[in-house]
Amino acid sequence: MNRQEIARKRRRITVEAILEVEVEREAILRERLEELIGDADAWKLDSVLVPGVPADELVLLERMLVLEPQPDEDTKERYESDIRELREDVEECERRQQALRGFLHALGA
């Protein structure tokens, strides 16, 4: 029984599990970021597309609440703040993964 090898194996298992959580966390954060950007910028896209939509279809889209109105400045600021925060979270997650991978490499994984 080689205690050092056993300890190394157990550390690898622990660090791999933490890395897996961080990878999953990053995927969730990226999905939330994409949703938030989509919500924040929907009105911009709609404003570009609306001029090309026939008037009768535009009325239907408005009734169906498909078109997004331009948000007020407070809402825009909240979106931008939330986007910045999520980007920072993604970057932190990437740094954590890099550190964990480096530690795994040092463990000889």
Beta strands, then each sheet from edge to edge (+ up, - down):
end
